Amino acid sequence: MLVIGILSLIAIFAPFIAPYSPDRIDEASLLMPPSGAHLFGTDSLGRDLFSRMVYGARISLTIGLIAVGIATIIGVFFGSLAGFYGSWIDGLIMRFVDIMLCFPTFFLILTVVAILEPSIYNIMAIIGLTNWMGVARLIRAEILSLKEREFIQAEVALGASHRRIIFNHLIPNAIGPVLVSAVLGIAGAILLESGLSFLGLGVQPPTPSWGNILIEAKSTLGVAWWITIFPGLAIFITILGFNFLGEGLKKKIG
C-alpha cells in the first residue's frame, strides 16, 4: 500500500514534482548520465528522463485502473447473470467466456490494436474488453454458492425482485474475491500496456509512458544504461506492489 500510495501521489502531483516539461528538448544535454541537474539523466533528444518517468506514472496507472475497471464491470454483470439465472443463460454466457479464453489475449489485443488507431483510450478499452472473463467466472462461482444461503432464500420467499437480490445482496457479498482479482489485474494491465508501448502499438510518443520510454533504450543500451534501468525498475516495483497488495487482501478476505 505504501508503494502504490507513493506512486499514486507522484502521478497526481506530476506537474509539481517534475522539474522540467516531459517534452522539453535540450540539444546541449543529449544522453547525459544521472546528475544533479537531471536526476535520471536525459534521452537522445535531451529530454529529462525523471520528468518523463513522473508523467509516465500518470499514464500507466490511469490505463491500469480504467482498463481493470472496465473488465470488472463487464465481468461482474455477466457473471452475476450466469450464476443467478443458471439454465440456458448460464450455458450461453459461459460458452462465450470459454471461446474468448481460447484466444491468446496478448495476440488478440495486438490484432485489434493493429486495426484501430493506437491511443490511450483505445488501449484502455481493448485491455478492459479482453480481460473480463476471469472476473465473470469468479463471481459466477461465488453467486452459485451464495444463492443457496438462507438469507437469499428468505428474500425470494418475501417476493424480492431479481434485481434487488442480485445488486443488493449477491454482488456485495461476492465482491471480496473480485477486488483481489482487480488489484492483481491492475498489475497485469500495466505490464500489458508497457509491452504494447514497447512494440510501438501502445501509447504513442511524445506522450510518455514507461513502455515507450523503453523503446529508445534498445538503440542506446550500450551508451545510456539509465534509459533502460529506471523505467524497468518503475514497472518492476509497481507490479510487485500491486501483487503484494493483492496477496495481502487475499489472505484477509480468505
C-alpha positions in Angstrom: 0.0 0.0 0.0 2.9 2.3 0.8 4.5 1.8 -2.7 1.2 2.2 -4.5 0.3 5.2 -2.4 3.6 6.9 -3.2 3.3 6.1 -6.9 -0.3 7.5 -6.9 0.8 10.7 -5.3 3.6 11.1 -7.9 1.1 10.6 -10.7 -1.4 13.1 -9.2 1.1 15.8 -8.5 3.3 15.2 -11.6 3.3 18.8 -12.7 4.7 19.9 -9.3 7.2 17.1 -9.0 8.7 17.0 -12.5 11.5 19.6 -12.7 11.1 20.0 -16.5 8.4 19.6 -19.1 8.4 15.9 -20.3 8.6 17.1 -23.9 11.3 19.8 -23.4 14.2 19.2 -25.9 17.6 20.4 -24.9 20.2 19.8 -27.7 23.0 20.7 -25.3 22.1 17.8 -22.9 21.9 14.8 -25.2 22.3 11.4 -23.4 23.6 12.9 -20.2 24.1 10.4 -17.3 22.3 11.0 -14.0 23.4 14.2 -12.3 22.2 17.0 -10.0 20.6 18.8 -13.0 19.0 15.6 -14.4 18.3 13.1 -11.6 17.7 10.1 -14.0 19.8 11.5 -16.9 18.5 12.5 -20.3 17.5 10.7 -23.5 18.8 11.1 -27.1 16.7 14.3 -27.5 17.9 15.8 -24.3 14.6 15.4 -22.5 14.8 14.9 -18.8 14.2 11.2 -18.0 13.0 11.8 -14.5 10.2 14.2 -15.7 9.2 11.7 -18.4 9.1 8.9 -15.8 6.9 11.0 -13.4 4.4 11.8 -16.2 4.7 8.2 -17.4 3.5 7.1 -14.0 0.3 9.0 -14.5 -0.3 7.4 -17.9 0.5 3.8 -16.8 -1.6 3.9 -13.6 -4.5 5.5 -15.3 -4.5 2.9 -18.0 -4.2 0.1 -15.4 -7.1 1.4 -13.2 -9.5 2.2 -16.0 -8.9 -0.9 -18.0 -9.4 -3.1 -15.0 -12.5 -1.1 -14.1 -14.0 -1.8 -17.5 -13.1 -5.5 -17.2 -14.5 -5.7 -13.7 -17.8 -4.1 -14.5 -18.4 -6.3 -17.6 -17.3 -9.5 -15.7 -19.5 -8.8 -12.7 -22.5 -8.1 -14.9 -22.3 -11.3 -17.0 -21.0 -13.4 -14.1 -23.9 -12.4 -11.9 -26.5 -13.2 -14.6 -24.9 -16.6 -15.3 -24.7 -17.5 -11.6 -28.2 -16.3 -10.6 -30.3 -17.4 -13.5 -28.4 -20.6 -14.5 -30.0 -22.8 -17.1 -29.5 -21.7 -20.8 -28.4 -18.2 -19.8 -25.5 -19.6 -17.7 -24.7 -22.0 -20.5 -24.7 -19.3 -23.2 -22.6 -16.9 -21.2 -20.1 -19.5 -20.1 -19.6 -20.9 -23.5 -18.9 -17.4 -24.8 -16.4 -17.0 -22.0 -14.8 -20.3 -22.9 -14.5 -19.2 -26.6 -12.9 -15.9 -25.5 -10.4 -17.7 -23.3 -9.3 -19.9 -26.2 -7.7 -16.9 -27.9 -4.3 -15.8 -26.6 -5.1 -12.5 -25.0 -1.9 -10.7 -26.0 -2.2 -11.7 -29.7 -5.9 -10.8 -29.7 -5.0 -7.4 -28.4 -2.2 -7.0 -30.9 -4.6 -7.7 -33.7 -7.2 -5.3 -32.5 -4.7 -2.5 -31.8 -3.2 -3.1 -35.3 -6.6 -2.5 -36.8 -7.5 0.5 -34.7 -5.5 3.7 -34.2 -3.2 3.3 -31.2 -4.2 5.7 -28.5 -4.6 5.9 -24.7 -8.4 5.5 -24.9 -8.2 2.5 -27.4 -5.6 0.8 -25.2 -7.8 1.1 -22.1 -10.9 -0.1 -23.9 -9.2 -3.0 -25.6 -7.5 -4.3 -22.4 -10.7 -4.0 -20.5 -12.8 -5.7 -23.2 -10.4 -8.7 -23.4 -9.8 -9.3 -19.7 -13.2 -9.6 -18.1 -13.6 -13.4 -18.5 -11.8 -14.4 -15.3 -13.9 -12.0 -13.3 -17.1 -13.4 -14.8 -16.1 -17.0 -13.8 -15.0 -15.9 -10.4 -18.2 -14.0 -9.4 -20.4 -16.7 -11.0 -18.8 -19.3 -8.7 -19.4 -17.1 -5.7 -23.1 -16.4 -6.6 -23.8 -20.1 -7.2 -22.8 -20.7 -3.6 -24.4 -17.6 -2.1 -27.9 -18.1 -3.8 -28.4 -21.3 -1.8 -27.9 -19.5 1.5 -30.8 -18.9 3.9 -30.8 -15.1 3.6 -31.2 -15.3 -0.1 -33.9 -17.9 0.1 -35.7 -15.6 2.6 -35.5 -12.7 0.1 -37.0 -15.0 -2.6 -39.8 -16.1 -0.2 -40.6 -12.4 0.6 -41.0 -11.7 -3.1 -38.0 -9.5 -3.6 -37.2 -8.7 -7.3 -34.3 -10.4 -9.1 -32.7 -7.0 -9.5 -32.8 -6.3 -5.7 -31.4 -9.8 -4.9 -28.6 -9.5 -7.4 -27.5 -5.9 -6.7 -28.4 -5.5 -3.0 -27.4 -8.9 -1.7 -25.5 -11.2 -4.0 -22.9 -8.9 -5.6 -22.0 -7.1 -2.3 -21.4 -10.5 -0.6 -19.4 -11.8 -3.6 -17.3 -8.8 -4.3 -14.4 -9.6 -2.0 -12.6 -12.1 -4.3 -13.4 -9.8 -7.2 -11.5 -6.9 -5.5 -8.5 -9.2 -5.1 -8.7 -10.1 -8.7 -9.0 -6.5 -9.7 -5.9 -5.4 -7.8 -3.9 -8.2 -9.3 -5.4 -7.3 -12.7 -4.1 -3.7 -12.5 -0.5 -5.1 -12.4 -1.2 -7.2 -15.4 -2.8 -4.3 -17.3 0.2 -2.1 -16.6 2.6 -4.8 -17.8 0.4 -5.3 -20.9 0.4 -1.6 -21.7 4.1 -1.4 -21.3 4.6 -4.4 -23.6 2.3 -2.8 -26.3 4.0 0.6 -26.0 7.4 -1.1 -26.2 6.2 -2.7 -29.5 5.1 0.7 -30.7 1.4 -0.2 -30.6 0.5 1.4 -27.3 0.7 5.0 -26.1 2.3 7.0 -28.9 5.2 9.5 -28.5 5.6 12.2 -27.5 3.2 11.2 -24.7 5.5 9.5 -22.1 4.7 6.0 -20.7 7.1 3.6 -19.1 6.7 1.3 -22.1 7.5 3.7 -24.9 10.4 5.2 -22.9 12.0 1.7 -23.2 11.7 1.8 -27.0 14.6 4.2 -27.2 16.6 2.1 -24.7 17.0 -0.6 -27.4 19.2 1.7 -29.6 21.0 3.4 -26.7 21.6 0.5 -24.4 25.4 0.5 -25.0 25.8 4.1 -24.2 22.9 5.1 -22.0 22.1 2.4 -19.4 19.9 4.7 -17.4 17.2 4.8 -20.1 16.7 1.0 -19.5 17.2 0.7 -15.8 14.9 3.4 -14.4 11.7 2.6 -16.5 12.4 -1.1 -15.9 12.7 -0.6 -12.2 9.5 1.5 -12.1 7.5 -1.2 -13.9 9.0 -3.9 -11.7 8.3 -2.1 -8.4 4.8 -1.1 -9.4 3.8 -4.6 -10.4 5.4 -6.0 -7.3 3.5 -3.5 -5.2 0.1 -4.4 -6.7 0.9 -8.2 -6.5 1.8 -7.9 -2.8 -1.3 -5.9 -2.1 -3.5 -8.4 -3.9 -1.9 -11.3 -2.0 -2.4 -9.4 1.3 -6.1 -8.8 0.5 -6.5 -12.4 -0.5 -5.2 -13.6 3.0 -7.5 -11.1 4.8 -10.6 -12.0 2.8 -9.9 -15.7 2.5 
